[in-house]
Amino acid sequence: MRAPGPPNNRCGQCHQNGNASGGLSLAVGVARANLVNIATGCNGAVVRVKPSDVANSMLLRKLSNAANKCGNQMPPSNNLKAISAADYATIERWVAEGALNN
């Protein structure tokens, strides 16, 4: 499957161009390199996206507000709507299928 872009540009509001919140830029051309097999800032044993491993990908934990996430839910509920179920499913499938750069 083709690598997904930031859903409805919600992620890009904080993680694109000069606004790389948390040191994570999701700008076109660098997003995958900044996500896949990169240690999280709060738990070096867990990576942002672990290819083919949905359960151990912090991105999905944060998007779903799982209890075992580090930091806050993404996107922050105070100023942005949560991503849709369809957008979440697309990202989850991308991770499950190996987080390919295609």
Disulfide bonds with the S-S distance in Angstrom:
Cys42-Cys70 2.11
